[in-house]
Amino acid sequence: LNLTIVNAANGVDNQTACNNYTWIDGNNYTNSNSTATHTIVGGTTNGCDSIITLNLTISPFIDISLGADQYICDEPITLSPGSNFSSYTWNDGSGDETLITNRYGRFNVTVTDINGCIGYSEVNIINDCPYNLWVPNSFSPNDDGKNDDFKAYLENVESFHLLIFNRWGNLIFETNNPENGWDGNYEGKKSSS
């Protein structure tokens, strides 16, 4: 009897996956693994078994965010899902890391990392600036350079109309220009308090 014993062939299957991976053993792995083995009976060229060890790296889900919905006012805004991704695809077709826009609507981006994992985020850009309005409750028209005019202070207001009436209901001042304030005069004379 001439007997030759040949050891089984060993190998390592290096894999990188996003979120999960189904291996040749039929198991679905959701965590990195370097201990799983699988035997392929008669898998070598000389008919011996092959023992394969899985070396699996699971990359985590790419969690990106373009932030909360934003308002467009006078300045363009910059959208960014973060840096160090392999690719960026914005819904306008651009592929830059950031998107600078002064347009309104829904914007989204898909990113891919070096492992081929994908992340997605979207944001609404709203074409409406929040307005601010402040009207003083008093003024001192005494020509000292401090609070001499009664006027409203506003931001992002589309139209403006200020009417001031005396205590008898007579119109004593009117303007559509927020830069124009009432100096306390009526018909060329200082109004009584």
PyRosetta script that sets phi, psi and omega in degrees:
from pyrosetta import init, pose_from_sequence

init()
pose = pose_from_sequence("LNLTIVNAANGVDNQTACNNYTWIDGNNYTNSNSTATHTIVGGTTNGCDSIITLNLTISPFIDISLGADQYICDEPITLSPGSNFSSYTWNDGSGDETLITNRYGRFNVTVTDINGCIGYSEVNIINDCPYNLWVPNSFSPNDDGKNDDFKAYLENVESFHLLIFNRWGNLIFETNNPENGWDGNYEGKKSSS")
pose.set_psi(1, 126.8)
pose.set_omega(1, 177.7)
pose.set_phi(2, -114.0)
pose.set_psi(2, 101.6)
pose.set_omega(2, -173.0)
pose.set_phi(3, -113.0)
pose.set_psi(3, 127.6)
pose.set_omega(3, 176.0)
pose.set_phi(4, -118.6)
pose.set_psi(4, 126.3)
pose.set_omega(4, 179.1)
pose.set_phi(5, -104.2)
pose.set_psi(5, 124.4)
pose.set_omega(5, 179.5)
pose.set_phi(6, -112.8)
pose.set_psi(6, 130.0)
pose.set_omega(6, 178.9)
pose.set_phi(7, -70.4)
pose.set_psi(7, 154.9)
pose.set_omega(7, 177.5)
pose.set_phi(8, -65.5)
pose.set_psi(8, 150.7)
pose.set_omega(8, 177.3)
pose.set_phi(9, -84.1)
pose.set_psi(9, 136.6)
pose.set_omega(9, 178.8)
pose.set_phi(10, -111.0)
pose.set_psi(10, 145.4)
pose.set_omega(10, 178.2)
pose.set_phi(11, -150.9)
pose.set_psi(11, 164.2)
pose.set_omega(11, 178.6)
pose.set_phi(12, -121.0)
pose.set_psi(12, 131.2)
pose.set_omega(12, 177.2)
pose.set_phi(13, -103.8)
pose.set_psi(13, 102.5)
pose.set_omega(13, -179.8)
pose.set_phi(14, -86.5)
pose.set_psi(14, 123.2)
pose.set_omega(14, -178.6)
pose.set_phi(15, -136.4)
pose.set_psi(15, 145.7)
pose.set_omega(15, 172.0)
pose.set_phi(16, -128.3)
pose.set_psi(16, 132.1)
pose.set_omega(16, -176.5)
pose.set_phi(17, -141.0)
pose.set_psi(17, 164.5)
pose.set_omega(17, 177.5)
pose.set_phi(18, -101.3)
pose.set_psi(18, 123.0)
pose.set_omega(18, 173.0)
pose.set_phi(19, 68.8)
pose.set_psi(19, -45.4)
pose.set_omega(19, 177.8)
pose.set_phi(20, -160.1)
pose.set_psi(20, 165.7)
pose.set_omega(20, -178.6)
pose.set_phi(21, -152.1)
pose.set_psi(21, 130.8)
pose.set_omega(21, 174.9)
pose.set_phi(22, -100.3)
pose.set_psi(22, 119.9)
pose.set_omega(22, -175.1)
pose.set_phi(23, -95.2)
pose.set_psi(23, 177.3)
pose.set_omega(23, -177.5)
pose.set_phi(24, -64.9)
pose.set_psi(24, -16.7)
pose.set_omega(24, 177.1)
pose.set_phi(25, -82.0)
pose.set_psi(25, -1.3)
pose.set_omega(25, 177.8)
pose.set_phi(26, 88.3)
pose.set_psi(26, -6.1)
pose.set_omega(26, -179.9)
pose.set_phi(27, -84.8)
pose.set_psi(27, 145.6)
pose.set_omega(27, 176.4)
pose.set_phi(28, -101.3)
pose.set_psi(28, 113.2)
pose.set_omega(28, -177.3)
pose.set_phi(29, -96.8)
pose.set_psi(29, 132.1)
pose.set_omega(29, 178.8)
pose.set_phi(30, -111.4)
pose.set_psi(30, -4.6)
pose.set_omega(30, 177.0)
pose.set_phi(31, -126.7)
pose.set_psi(31, 158.0)
pose.set_omega(31, 175.5)
pose.set_phi(32, -58.9)
pose.set_psi(32, 148.6)
pose.set_omega(32, -175.0)
pose.set_phi(33, -150.9)
pose.set_psi(33, 134.2)
pose.set_omega(33, 175.3)
pose.set_phi(34, -131.7)
pose.set_psi(34, 18.1)
pose.set_omega(34, -177.8)
pose.set_phi(35, -118.3)
pose.set_psi(35, -16.1)
pose.set_omega(35, -178.1)
pose.set_phi(36, -67.2)
pose.set_psi(36, 136.8)
pose.set_omega(36, 177.0)
pose.set_phi(37, -128.1)
pose.set_psi(37, 156.4)
pose.set_omega(37, 177.2)
pose.set_phi(38, -142.8)
pose.set_psi(38, 136.4)
pose.set_omega(38, 179.8)
pose.set_phi(39, -106.0)
pose.set_psi(39, 128.0)
pose.set_omega(39, 174.0)
pose.set_phi(40, -103.7)
pose.set_psi(40, 109.0)
pose.set_omega(40, -176.2)
pose.set_phi(41, -68.9)
pose.set_psi(41, 125.7)
pose.set_omega(41, 179.1)
pose.set_phi(42, 66.2)
pose.set_psi(42, 29.5)
pose.set_omega(42, -172.7)
pose.set_phi(43, -83.2)
pose.set_psi(43, -8.2)
pose.set_omega(43, -179.8)
pose.set_phi(44, -94.8)
pose.set_psi(44, 170.9)
pose.set_omega(44, -178.0)
pose.set_phi(45, -67.1)
pose.set_psi(45, -25.7)
pose.set_omega(45, 179.8)
pose.set_phi(46, -94.5)
pose.set_psi(46, 9.9)
pose.set_omega(46, 175.6)
pose.set_phi(47, 89.2)
pose.set_psi(47, -0.4)
pose.set_omega(47, 179.4)
pose.set_phi(48, -81.0)
pose.set_psi(48, 166.0)
pose.set_omega(48, 179.6)
pose.set_phi(49, -74.6)
pose.set_psi(49, 152.3)
pose.set_omega(49, 174.0)
pose.set_phi(50, -113.4)
pose.set_psi(50, 128.5)
pose.set_omega(50, 176.5)
pose.set_phi(51, -109.9)
pose.set_psi(51, 119.5)
pose.set_omega(51, -176.2)
pose.set_phi(52, -112.5)
pose.set_psi(52, 133.2)
pose.set_omega(52, 175.7)
pose.set_phi(53, -106.5)
pose.set_psi(53, 132.2)
pose.set_omega(53, 179.5)
pose.set_phi(54, -82.5)
pose.set_psi(54, 130.5)
pose.set_omega(54, 171.7)
pose.set_phi(55, -119.5)
pose.set_psi(55, 89.8)
pose.set_omega(55, -170.3)
pose.set_phi(56, -109.0)
pose.set_psi(56, 130.8)
pose.set_omega(56, 172.2)
pose.set_phi(57, -114.6)
pose.set_psi(57, 118.3)
pose.set_omega(57, 177.0)
pose.set_phi(58, -96.6)
pose.set_psi(58, 120.2)
pose.set_omega(58, 176.0)
pose.set_phi(59, -83.6)
pose.set_psi(59, 140.3)
pose.set_omega(59, -178.7)
pose.set_phi(60, -69.8)
pose.set_psi(60, 161.3)
pose.set_omega(60, 175.0)
pose.set_phi(61, -57.3)
pose.set_psi(61, 135.5)
pose.set_omega(61, 179.0)
pose.set_phi(62, -82.2)
pose.set_psi(62, 109.0)
pose.set_omega(62, -179.5)
pose.set_phi(63, -101.4)
pose.set_psi(63, 104.5)
pose.set_omega(63, 179.7)
pose.set_phi(64, -117.8)
pose.set_psi(64, 162.2)
pose.set_omega(64, 178.6)
pose.set_phi(65, -149.6)
pose.set_psi(65, 135.1)
pose.set_omega(65, 171.8)
pose.set_phi(66, -91.2)
pose.set_psi(66, 2.9)
pose.set_omega(66, 177.0)
pose.set_phi(67, 89.6)
pose.set_psi(67, -174.1)
pose.set_omega(67, -179.9)
pose.set_phi(68, -74.2)
pose.set_psi(68, 161.3)
pose.set_omega(68, 175.3)
pose.set_phi(69, -53.1)
pose.set_psi(69, 145.6)
pose.set_omega(69, -175.2)
pose.set_phi(70, -128.2)
pose.set_psi(70, 156.6)
pose.set_omega(70, 176.9)
pose.set_phi(71, -101.4)
pose.set_psi(71, 140.4)
pose.set_omega(71, 172.6)
pose.set_phi(72, -92.5)
pose.set_psi(72, 127.8)
pose.set_omega(72, 175.2)
pose.set_phi(73, -117.3)
pose.set_psi(73, -123.7)
pose.set_omega(73, -176.1)
pose.set_phi(74, -85.7)
pose.set_psi(74, -26.2)
pose.set_omega(74, -174.2)
pose.set_phi(75, -105.0)
pose.set_psi(75, 148.1)
pose.set_omega(75, 173.5)
pose.set_phi(76, -66.8)
pose.set_psi(76, 157.5)
pose.set_omega(76, 178.1)
pose.set_phi(77, -113.6)
pose.set_psi(77, 155.1)
pose.set_omega(77, 179.3)
pose.set_phi(78, -112.0)
pose.set_psi(78, 126.1)
pose.set_omega(78, 177.2)
pose.set_phi(79, -105.5)
pose.set_psi(79, 138.0)
pose.set_omega(79, 179.5)
pose.set_phi(80, -151.2)
pose.set_psi(80, 130.3)
pose.set_omega(80, 176.6)
pose.set_phi(81, -88.1)
pose.set_psi(81, -2.8)
pose.set_omega(81, -174.8)
pose.set_phi(82, 121.0)
pose.set_psi(82, 175.3)
pose.set_omega(82, -175.7)
pose.set_phi(83, -115.0)
pose.set_psi(83, 177.9)
pose.set_omega(83, 175.4)
pose.set_phi(84, 70.2)
pose.set_psi(84, 28.8)
pose.set_omega(84, 172.4)
pose.set_phi(85, -98.7)
pose.set_psi(85, 157.1)
pose.set_omega(85, -178.8)
pose.set_phi(86, -73.3)
pose.set_psi(86, -35.4)
pose.set_omega(86, 179.8)
pose.set_phi(87, -149.4)
pose.set_psi(87, 154.8)
pose.set_omega(87, 178.3)
pose.set_phi(88, -131.7)
pose.set_psi(88, 132.8)
pose.set_omega(88, 175.7)
pose.set_phi(89, -131.1)
pose.set_psi(89, 109.8)
pose.set_omega(89, 178.2)
pose.set_phi(90, -89.5)
pose.set_psi(90, 156.7)
pose.set_omega(90, -178.1)
pose.set_phi(91, -67.9)
pose.set_psi(91, -10.6)
pose.set_omega(91, 174.3)
pose.set_phi(92, -90.4)
pose.set_psi(92, 2.6)
pose.set_omega(92, 177.6)
pose.set_phi(93, 94.7)
pose.set_psi(93, -8.9)
pose.set_omega(93, -179.3)
pose.set_phi(94, -76.6)
pose.set_psi(94, 161.6)
pose.set_omega(94, -176.6)
pose.set_phi(95, -127.9)
pose.set_psi(95, 23.3)
pose.set_omega(95, -179.7)
pose.set_phi(96, -83.1)
pose.set_psi(96, 162.2)
pose.set_omega(96, 179.0)
pose.set_phi(97, -64.9)
pose.set_psi(97, -33.0)
pose.set_omega(97, 177.5)
pose.set_phi(98, -124.9)
pose.set_psi(98, 158.8)
pose.set_omega(98, 175.9)
pose.set_phi(99, -125.7)
pose.set_psi(99, 122.6)
pose.set_omega(99, 177.3)
pose.set_phi(100, -105.4)
pose.set_psi(100, 125.4)
pose.set_omega(100, -176.4)
pose.set_phi(101, -144.0)
pose.set_psi(101, 152.2)
pose.set_omega(101, 169.2)
pose.set_phi(102, -123.0)
pose.set_psi(102, 18.7)
pose.set_omega(102, 176.5)
pose.set_phi(103, -97.5)
pose.set_psi(103, 159.4)
pose.set_omega(103, 176.7)
pose.set_phi(104, -107.9)
pose.set_psi(104, 163.6)
pose.set_omega(104, -179.8)
pose.set_phi(105, 134.7)
pose.set_psi(105, -166.3)
pose.set_omega(105, 179.2)
pose.set_phi(106, -97.9)
pose.set_psi(106, 128.1)
pose.set_omega(106, 178.4)
pose.set_phi(107, -117.9)
pose.set_psi(107, 140.4)
pose.set_omega(107, 175.9)
pose.set_phi(108, -139.4)
pose.set_psi(108, 158.7)
pose.set_omega(108, 179.4)
pose.set_phi(109, -140.1)
pose.set_psi(109, 143.4)
pose.set_omega(109, 171.9)
pose.set_phi(110, -117.9)
pose.set_psi(110, 128.9)
pose.set_omega(110, 178.7)
pose.set_phi(111, -115.6)
pose.set_psi(111, 153.7)
pose.set_omega(111, 176.4)
pose.set_phi(112, -130.9)
pose.set_psi(112, 135.9)
pose.set_omega(112, 178.6)
pose.set_phi(113, -96.2)
pose.set_psi(113, -177.4)
pose.set_omega(113, -175.8)
pose.set_phi(114, -65.2)
pose.set_psi(114, -18.7)
pose.set_omega(114, 178.5)
pose.set_phi(115, -92.3)
pose.set_psi(115, 1.2)
pose.set_omega(115, -178.7)
pose.set_phi(116, 85.6)
pose.set_psi(116, 6.8)
pose.set_omega(116, 178.4)
pose.set_phi(117, -76.1)
pose.set_psi(117, 147.7)
pose.set_omega(117, -172.6)
pose.set_phi(118, -117.8)
pose.set_psi(118, 141.6)
pose.set_omega(118, 172.7)
pose.set_phi(119, -128.9)
pose.set_psi(119, 153.7)
pose.set_omega(119, -175.6)
pose.set_phi(120, -142.3)
pose.set_psi(120, 142.4)
pose.set_omega(120, 173.3)
pose.set_phi(121, -152.5)
pose.set_psi(121, 156.2)
pose.set_omega(121, 177.5)
pose.set_phi(122, -143.0)
pose.set_psi(122, 158.9)
pose.set_omega(122, -179.6)
pose.set_phi(123, -149.9)
pose.set_psi(123, 148.7)
pose.set_omega(123, 174.0)
pose.set_phi(124, -96.6)
pose.set_psi(124, 132.1)
pose.set_omega(124, 173.5)
pose.set_phi(125, -106.7)
pose.set_psi(125, 118.5)
pose.set_omega(125, -171.2)
pose.set_phi(126, -102.5)
pose.set_psi(126, 129.6)
pose.set_omega(126, -177.8)
pose.set_phi(127, -86.4)
pose.set_psi(127, 68.7)
pose.set_omega(127, 179.9)
pose.set_phi(128, -165.1)
pose.set_psi(128, 114.4)
pose.set_omega(128, 178.9)
pose.set_phi(129, -84.2)
pose.set_psi(129, 137.5)
pose.set_omega(129, 173.9)
pose.set_phi(130, -64.4)
pose.set_psi(130, 138.9)
pose.set_omega(130, -178.2)
pose.set_phi(131, -94.7)
pose.set_psi(131, 156.3)
pose.set_omega(131, 173.7)
pose.set_phi(132, -129.5)
pose.set_psi(132, 136.3)
pose.set_omega(132, 179.7)
pose.set_phi(133, -140.7)
pose.set_psi(133, 129.3)
pose.set_omega(133, 176.3)
pose.set_phi(134, -135.7)
pose.set_psi(134, 127.1)
pose.set_omega(134, 178.6)
pose.set_phi(135, -124.1)
pose.set_psi(135, 125.4)
pose.set_omega(135, -179.9)
pose.set_phi(136, -67.9)
pose.set_psi(136, 156.2)
pose.set_omega(136, 177.8)
pose.set_phi(137, -96.3)
pose.set_psi(137, -0.5)
pose.set_omega(137, 175.7)
pose.set_phi(138, -161.5)
pose.set_psi(138, 166.7)
pose.set_omega(138, 174.1)
pose.set_phi(139, -155.8)
pose.set_psi(139, 167.2)
pose.set_omega(139, -176.1)
pose.set_phi(140, -130.2)
pose.set_psi(140, 87.7)
pose.set_omega(140, -177.4)
pose.set_phi(141, -77.5)
pose.set_psi(141, 62.6)
pose.set_omega(141, -177.2)
pose.set_phi(142, -112.4)
pose.set_psi(142, 15.1)
pose.set_omega(142, 176.0)
pose.set_phi(143, 60.3)
pose.set_psi(143, 31.2)
pose.set_omega(143, 176.1)
pose.set_phi(144, -94.6)
pose.set_psi(144, 2.7)
pose.set_omega(144, 178.5)
pose.set_phi(145, 85.3)
pose.set_psi(145, 1.1)
pose.set_omega(145, -179.9)
pose.set_phi(146, -121.9)
pose.set_psi(146, 118.6)
pose.set_omega(146, 177.4)
pose.set_phi(147, 54.1)
pose.set_psi(147, 37.6)
pose.set_omega(147, -177.8)
pose.set_phi(148, -76.0)
pose.set_psi(148, -24.0)
pose.set_omega(148, -178.9)
pose.set_phi(149, -114.6)
pose.set_psi(149, 142.6)
pose.set_omega(149, 172.8)
pose.set_phi(150, -94.3)
pose.set_psi(150, 116.7)
pose.set_omega(150, 178.6)
pose.set_phi(151, -153.9)
pose.set_psi(151, 160.1)
pose.set_omega(151, 179.1)
pose.set_phi(152, -90.1)
pose.set_psi(152, 148.6)
pose.set_omega(152, 176.5)
pose.set_phi(153, -115.0)
pose.set_psi(153, 121.8)
pose.set_omega(153, -174.3)
pose.set_phi(154, -139.6)
pose.set_psi(154, 156.6)
pose.set_omega(154, 174.3)
pose.set_phi(155, -135.1)
pose.set_psi(155, 138.1)
pose.set_omega(155, 173.7)
pose.set_phi(156, 59.0)
pose.set_psi(156, 37.3)
pose.set_omega(156, 176.0)
pose.set_phi(157, -103.4)
pose.set_psi(157, 128.8)
pose.set_omega(157, -174.9)
pose.set_phi(158, -77.2)
pose.set_psi(158, -37.9)
pose.set_omega(158, 178.7)
pose.set_phi(159, -139.8)
pose.set_psi(159, 155.4)
pose.set_omega(159, -174.0)
pose.set_phi(160, -146.0)
pose.set_psi(160, 136.5)
pose.set_omega(160, 176.1)
pose.set_phi(161, -149.2)
pose.set_psi(161, 113.5)
pose.set_omega(161, -179.1)
pose.set_phi(162, -108.3)
pose.set_psi(162, 127.1)
pose.set_omega(162, 176.5)
pose.set_phi(163, -123.8)
pose.set_psi(163, 132.2)
pose.set_omega(163, 176.8)
pose.set_phi(164, -122.0)
pose.set_psi(164, 128.9)
pose.set_omega(164, -178.5)
pose.set_phi(165, -116.7)
pose.set_psi(165, 149.0)
pose.set_omega(165, 173.6)
pose.set_phi(166, -82.4)
pose.set_psi(166, -178.9)
pose.set_omega(166, -174.0)
pose.set_phi(167, -70.6)
pose.set_psi(167, -11.4)
pose.set_omega(167, 177.0)
pose.set_phi(168, -96.7)
pose.set_psi(168, 3.1)
pose.set_omega(168, 177.2)
pose.set_phi(169, 87.8)
pose.set_psi(169, 10.8)
pose.set_omega(169, 178.4)
pose.set_phi(170, -86.0)
pose.set_psi(170, 136.9)
pose.set_omega(170, 176.4)
pose.set_phi(171, -71.0)
pose.set_psi(171, 122.4)
pose.set_omega(171, -178.9)
pose.set_phi(172, -115.3)
pose.set_psi(172, -13.5)
pose.set_omega(172, 177.1)
pose.set_phi(173, -157.8)
pose.set_psi(173, 143.4)
pose.set_omega(173, 178.7)
pose.set_phi(174, -150.7)
pose.set_psi(174, 138.7)
pose.set_omega(174, 175.3)
pose.set_phi(175, -154.8)
pose.set_psi(175, 152.4)
pose.set_omega(175, 171.3)
pose.set_phi(176, -108.2)
pose.set_psi(176, -2.0)
pose.set_omega(176, -177.5)
pose.set_phi(177, -105.6)
pose.set_psi(177, 116.2)
pose.set_omega(177, -178.5)
pose.set_phi(178, -65.2)
pose.set_psi(178, -14.9)
pose.set_omega(178, 177.3)
pose.set_phi(179, -77.5)
pose.set_psi(179, -20.1)
pose.set_omega(179, 179.8)
pose.set_phi(180, -88.9)
pose.set_psi(180, 124.1)
pose.set_omega(180, 176.3)
pose.set_phi(181, -114.5)
pose.set_psi(181, 163.8)
pose.set_omega(181, 178.5)
pose.set_phi(182, -87.4)
pose.set_psi(182, 128.6)
pose.set_omega(182, -176.9)
pose.set_phi(183, -91.5)
pose.set_psi(183, 6.6)
pose.set_omega(183, 179.0)
pose.set_phi(184, 91.1)
pose.set_psi(184, -2.1)
pose.set_omega(184, -179.4)
pose.set_phi(185, -91.8)
pose.set_psi(185, 145.6)
pose.set_omega(185, 174.1)
pose.set_phi(186, -138.0)
pose.set_psi(186, 122.3)
pose.set_omega(186, -176.2)
pose.set_phi(187, 53.1)
pose.set_psi(187, 42.2)
pose.set_omega(187, 174.6)
pose.set_phi(188, 83.1)
pose.set_psi(188, -0.7)
pose.set_omega(188, -178.7)
pose.set_phi(189, -124.5)
pose.set_psi(189, 153.4)
pose.set_omega(189, 174.7)
pose.set_phi(190, -64.0)
pose.set_psi(190, 135.9)
pose.set_omega(190, 177.7)
pose.set_phi(191, -76.9)
pose.set_psi(191, 150.2)
pose.set_omega(191, 176.6)
pose.set_phi(192, -79.8)
pose.set_psi(192, 151.4)
pose.set_omega(192, -177.5)
pose.set_phi(193, -87.8)
pose.dump_pdb("model.pdb")
